[in-house]
Amino acid sequence: MTLLVTWTRANAVGVRAMDNEHAIMIEAMNELRLALVNGARRPEANDLMHKLIEFTRMHFRNEEHLLERFGYPGLEEQRTEHKLLLEQLQDSFHRAQQGEGVSVSELLLFLHDWFLNHVEGLDQKYGPWLNSQGVN
């Protein structure tokens, strides 16, 4: 199983609301991982996965709205990344609900890597830009 994701300064984008939501996403991913490691049954795992998907969807809406409001030039790249992740999460969730073989370790590794790469890469670009627009 993959390691837990730990919130560090490297994860911070410098926009309080987005940093807070990223921390909640980390908590939801870690909660799912721990439940699976501890042998959670399918209904509990499905509930945790659903919670992660719904929070991620809400966070992406909030992030995109903020970026749109301030005219961030990289908004379309963000939207594309967000759409791809949500499609992957929803596909895995639906396959798990249908009892199809979903590799939990692969999904968790994907989430771990995607989160770190996205937040520490793409999201890091909008933080200083929004800060320059007066958003903290």
C-alpha positions as CSV (number, residue, x, y, z in Angstrom):
1,M,0.0,0.0,0.0
2,T,1.1,3.5,-0.6
3,L,2.2,5.9,2.1
4,L,0.0,8.3,3.8
5,V,0.1,11.8,2.3
6,T,1.3,14.3,4.9
7,W,0.5,18.0,4.6
8,T,3.8,20.0,4.3
9,R,4.7,23.5,3.4
10,A,5.5,22.1,-0.1
11,N,1.8,21.4,-0.5
12,A,0.8,25.0,0.3
13,V,-0.2,27.2,-2.7
14,G,-0.4,30.4,-0.5
15,V,-4.2,30.8,-0.9
16,R,-5.8,30.0,2.5
17,A,-9.1,28.6,1.2
18,M,-7.4,26.3,-1.3
19,D,-4.7,25.2,1.2
20,N,-7.5,24.3,3.7
21,E,-9.4,22.3,1.0
22,H,-6.2,20.5,-0.1
23,A,-5.6,19.5,3.5
24,I,-9.2,18.1,3.7
25,M,-8.6,16.2,0.5
26,I,-5.4,14.7,2.1
27,E,-7.5,13.7,5.1
28,A,-10.1,12.0,2.9
29,M,-7.5,10.1,0.9
30,N,-5.7,9.0,4.1
31,E,-9.0,8.0,5.7
32,L,-9.8,5.8,2.7
33,R,-6.3,4.3,2.7
34,L,-6.5,3.4,6.4
35,A,-9.9,1.9,6.1
36,L,-8.7,-0.3,3.2
37,V,-5.6,-1.3,5.0
38,N,-7.6,-2.2,8.1
39,G,-9.9,-4.4,6.0
40,A,-13.0,-2.2,5.5
41,R,-15.9,-3.9,3.8
42,R,-17.2,-2.8,0.4
43,P,-20.0,-0.5,1.8
44,E,-17.7,1.4,4.0
45,A,-15.0,1.7,1.3
46,N,-17.7,2.8,-1.2
47,D,-18.9,5.5,1.3
48,L,-15.4,6.8,1.8
49,M,-14.7,6.8,-1.9
50,H,-18.0,8.7,-2.6
51,K,-17.0,11.2,0.1
52,L,-13.6,11.7,-1.5
53,I,-15.2,12.2,-5.0
54,E,-17.8,14.6,-3.8
55,F,-15.3,16.7,-1.8
56,T,-12.9,16.7,-4.8
57,R,-15.7,17.8,-7.1
58,M,-16.6,20.7,-4.7
59,H,-13.0,21.7,-4.4
60,F,-12.4,21.8,-8.1
61,R,-15.5,23.9,-8.6
62,N,-14.3,26.3,-5.9
63,E,-10.8,26.4,-7.3
64,E,-12.0,27.0,-10.9
65,H,-14.5,29.7,-9.8
66,L,-11.7,31.5,-7.9
67,L,-9.3,31.3,-10.9
68,E,-12.1,32.4,-13.3
69,R,-13.0,35.3,-11.1
70,F,-9.5,36.7,-11.2
71,G,-8.8,35.8,-14.9
72,Y,-6.1,33.3,-14.2
73,P,-4.4,32.5,-17.6
74,G,-3.9,28.8,-16.8
75,L,-7.6,28.1,-16.0
76,E,-8.2,25.8,-19.0
77,E,-5.2,23.6,-18.1
78,Q,-6.6,23.3,-14.5
79,R,-10.0,22.4,-15.8
80,T,-8.6,19.7,-18.1
81,E,-6.6,18.2,-15.2
82,H,-9.6,18.3,-12.9
83,K,-11.8,16.6,-15.5
84,L,-9.4,13.8,-16.0
85,L,-9.0,13.1,-12.3
86,L,-12.8,13.1,-11.7
87,E,-13.3,10.7,-14.6
88,Q,-10.7,8.3,-13.2
89,L,-12.2,8.5,-9.7
90,Q,-15.7,8.0,-10.9
91,D,-14.7,5.1,-13.2
92,S,-12.9,3.3,-10.3
93,F,-15.8,3.9,-8.0
94,H,-18.4,2.6,-10.4
95,R,-16.3,-0.5,-11.2
96,A,-15.9,-1.1,-7.4
97,Q,-19.7,-0.8,-6.9
98,Q,-20.2,-3.4,-9.7
99,G,-17.8,-5.7,-8.0
100,E,-15.3,-5.5,-10.8
101,G,-11.6,-5.9,-10.2
102,V,-10.4,-2.6,-9.1
103,S,-6.8,-2.6,-7.7
104,V,-7.1,-0.6,-4.6
105,S,-3.3,-0.2,-4.3
106,E,-3.2,1.1,-7.9
107,L,-6.0,3.6,-7.2
108,L,-4.4,4.8,-4.0
109,L,-1.0,5.1,-5.6
110,F,-2.6,7.1,-8.5
111,L,-4.3,9.4,-6.0
112,H,-1.2,9.9,-4.0
113,D,1.0,10.7,-7.0
114,W,-1.7,12.8,-8.8
115,F,-2.3,14.9,-5.7
116,L,1.3,15.6,-5.0
117,N,2.1,16.2,-8.7
118,H,-0.9,18.4,-9.2
119,V,-0.8,20.5,-6.0
120,E,3.0,20.8,-6.0
121,G,3.2,21.4,-9.7
122,L,0.2,22.9,-11.5
123,D,-1.5,24.5,-8.4
124,Q,1.8,26.1,-7.3
125,K,1.6,28.3,-10.4
126,Y,-1.7,29.9,-9.4
127,G,-0.8,30.7,-5.8
128,P,1.7,33.5,-6.5
129,W,-0.4,34.7,-9.3
130,L,-3.5,35.0,-7.1
131,N,-1.4,36.5,-4.3
132,S,-0.3,39.2,-6.8
133,Q,-4.1,39.9,-7.4
134,G,-4.5,40.4,-3.6
135,V,-5.9,37.0,-2.8
136,N,-4.3,35.3,0.2
